[in-house]
Amino acid sequence: MQVIMVSVALKQGQITPTELCQRCLSLIKKTKFLNAYITVSEEVALKQAEESEKRYKKGHSLGDLDGIPIAVKDNFSTSGIETTCASNMLKGYVPPYNATVVQKLLDQGALLMGKTNLDEFAMGSGSTDGIFGPVKNPWSYSKQYREKRKQNSHSENEDSNWLITGGSSGGSAAAVSAFTCFAALGSDTGGSTRNPAAHCGVVGLKPSYGLVSRHGLIPLVNSMDVPGILTRCVDDAATVLGVLAGHDPKDSTTIQDPVKPFTLPSLTDVSKLCIGIPKEYLTPELSSEVQSLWSKAANLFESEGAKVTEVSLPHTSYSIVCYHVLCTSEVASNMARFDGLEYGHRCDSDVSTEAMYAATRREGFNDVVRGRILSGNFFLLKENYENYFVKAQKVRRLIANDFVNVFNSGVDVLLTPTTLSEAVPYTEFIKEDNRTRSAQDDIFTQAVNMAGLPAVSVPMALSSQGLPIGLQFIGRAFCDQQLLTVAKWFEKQVQFPVIQLQELMDDCSSVFENEKLASVSLK
Amino acid sequence: MAAPMLRWCCSGRRFAFARVGCGSCHRRGSPTGSTSNGKRGQSSVAQQPHITAQKPRKGEPEWAAVVGLEIHAQIASNSKLFSGSQVCFAAPPNSLVSFFDASLPGTLPVLNRRCVEAAVMTGLALDCHINRKSLFDRKHYFYADLPAGYQITQQRLPIAVNGSLAYSVYVGRKPSQMVTRTVRVKQIQLEQDSGKSLHDDLRSQTLIDLNRAGIGLLELVLEPDMSCGEEAATAVRELQLILQALGTSQANMAEGQLRVDANISVHRPGEPLGIRTEVKNLNSARFLAKAIDYEIQRQINELENGGEILNETRSFDFKLGCTVPMRDKEGKQDYRFMPEPNLPPLLLYDSGSLPSGADPQQVINIDQLRERLPELPRVTRQRLVQQYGMLPEHSCVLLNEVGLLEFFQNVIKETRAEPKKVTSWVLNTFLGFLKQQNLAVSEREVMCFLLSFGGASPVTPSALAELLDLLDRKAISAPAAKQVFEELWRNEGKTPAQIVAEKKLELLQDPEALEQLCRSTLEAHPDVVMDLKRGNPRAINKLIGLVRKATLGRADPTAIKEVLERQLSS
């Protein structure tokens, strides 16, 4: 059910914001084992719902998001609500202000259900490396996946073989996928929104860098971070983007030009479109299933009259190592503020300020964060700066220019895989360390962040195992609307199946499969 | 070209003029020795001796000292460089701290337009090239009063480069022997100030005040073109005047709005530069000069005794009058500079390059700022010399003392007296009184107090103007005027006219009365008259004195002399 349709139902009084909120809260409780939420802000949400209800009763709602339950990744500052980044360092930290994106959602009347789980400080691609434990992929419990597993005669204990969500915005992806909210904020630095979106069968949008304010987003890599949007359909992503986009005086990297509100047109003719297929993205690690869906998608465009052309992004292969240098360098810098003095964790030692710093940071950060801080500081040393950081910046420029060249050649949108394969079981995933995993999993998504382009992952189909596979569309900088328009057309063509969680939450099918709602709103 | 400028005193009183042989060569001598034996004179134009130094031993070249400066000037702005927090000296601790200043995660810097304008104006006043594009960088180090763990500065591409600062020093004993020296300004960069750490050694804890954290600073790097403490102090003083004239910084050293670090080395002329030390924590110009001269002598002595100079940071101990090594912060720091990713490049425009249709709130036009530049100190001094015919050194004193120029100009405005007379009264009498009154208190505070807060000054410009008018129309004698001034200084709320009336100080206007007094004086002192007639020219002065005494100081000495001479010759 689309946000816009729920909005209509709310306006018509078929359901009240409080009912909607309570149903989501009950689903959150029922799916607690997914570990999607770190904090459930039940009281706040109910109070917001009450306010929203009053507005609806008076007949002046604040907009399409009024009364709509949303979730926010726990690396966005939320005033009065604990914001942990899934790290001991910020356990118990309650920000005194709202991130701009959070404030914008609240200003529209959205209901904040809670803060979602992630890898510590968003460093990871599995949502497995936070202090609150890993997030479980709702598809592990779907009818589609379970039936396939039975067919493939796996007899082992099902519960021990649950799948990861991808990351680092795995909590947000799971929250949307399990119907506990209609939209969620993620963050995307190297693919952290698109990757879990693909694994959880939802839409994951990374807007153009500079289109959406980062103020209040606890940074990973300032020059690449973008607030991401996770929804169950492209239209919803567009609705949320319409609310979030625009200049923020608190973020000097946001665009100055005003952004007009928009609704996505329903494309009927794709014959004027030129879709680029980057040949470098056809890597040996790509699973055959994803590869075949990718070409199927390309064929779909071609058969409908679009021009589909192979293009080259020659510097793609340098992206991983380049990203590693730039990311860890900024991480080293950004993490310097966590010293135990002003906020967050502080160790018990008071021998000296330096000893306090050392113990605080050792206790506060996990190995992944500490490892990145160490590498980053190494790259920034005077003797290394030219050889690593400056070189990486030059490579970044080349990677960005690859995209510019392709788009200048007449390509409107690039079509690529989002991930190498479908979601893997947790036990499988943790065989490799975080660094290796991040490097592998970000391969199709990372270059986009270095170039600042908009990209969206759209679920296409289920794999032979019954798990979602998503494909990525990459657009020109600040052509987010065009990108979403193409994605919407694609979404309509592929008719990705709805996740079937009935067994899981037998008695709460009502909200999302609510026939009454659907039938009324279609009138 | 800069107008000649008088250097201000390094050591004794600020009001004194000092003359120091501030050449580029230094000789052996005691580092604590005679560089600072300023002596206070009665007149504001006091004299100071040259540096007394031992003669070099034969055959050895003298030492040359090389001094460069790094100056941090706090920008006079209502809010901080990257946040909206208010800027205010001596506010309660941690009362002016925004989320950004406390480095709360997720906060981002937003550049303050006023600070950029201040940097551009300062750059223009120092003849710098203003970079149309400049960049911000992060400089990392862990310190308790640096909440983010890095300072945002302009390491790679600063806002202004390649300027110069002209200042004047005496080279000889005559005031006319002033020369203009120039120090190159390498660059001006915008950066954040840190917070303040207060170490409580008793309870072994450190208290942090973040009020200062994030205030905008101009870091000015002056090339090592100076060769002694006096030159450095004079250059800093000139810079201070420029910043104050521009209004870009209050530049009050005592309040830490102007902080100076000095890089010092010595070498023999013709040989490569020596290893330099950095002297930090110089919070007054007087200490700056002292510290530099001490450090130069220390280095010379060290080298002469076969020692070596370490590349180290030293601080000046003003109680002991010497520099001491600072506790080394775990060896050499690597600041791990990195571009600040949250701030786009800072772009500046001129009238030619201004994008059409640009929002004037979003762009800065250098040409527009250039037009807004106020009169700079060197021009003010030239104007004073031309307009009022005063000596260059007098124009220097007027500018060097906070508020004195304004006081002078207010007197000038209200009096009919000759400008030269006004200059003399302001510089000798007024300044002299200020000095005498406040021996125990630091001059700066007194001057600020007395001059900046108008009414608090015991003698207002109007009162002095009125007094000078009385003098000008010969209503009172010069000595009587001094007496009135003393009365005014007591600040009992009386006008000069009232004082003159009360004390009966008005000049004897009746010629007959003066004739009579003169006659009776001559009659009463035949011995002095005899003395005069025997050819002692000074005897007339004694007679004048006696008549003045008889008139209670109410007669003009010249008039008395005239009458006496006439009576004696008749």
Interface residues (C-beta under 8 A of the other chain):
Chain A: F76 S77 C85 L90 Y93 P95 P96 Y97 A99 R214 H215 G216 L217 I218 P219 V221 N222 S223 P249 K250 D251 S252 T253 Q256 S329 E330 A332 S333 M335 A336 R337 F338 D339 L341 E342 Y343 T353 E354 Y357 N377 L380 L381 K382 Y385 F389
Chain B: F99 A102 S103 L104 P105 G106 T107 L108 P109 V110 L111 R138 H140 F142 A144 P147 A148 G149 Y150 T206 I208 D334 Y335 R336 F337 M338 P341 N342 L343 P344 Q362
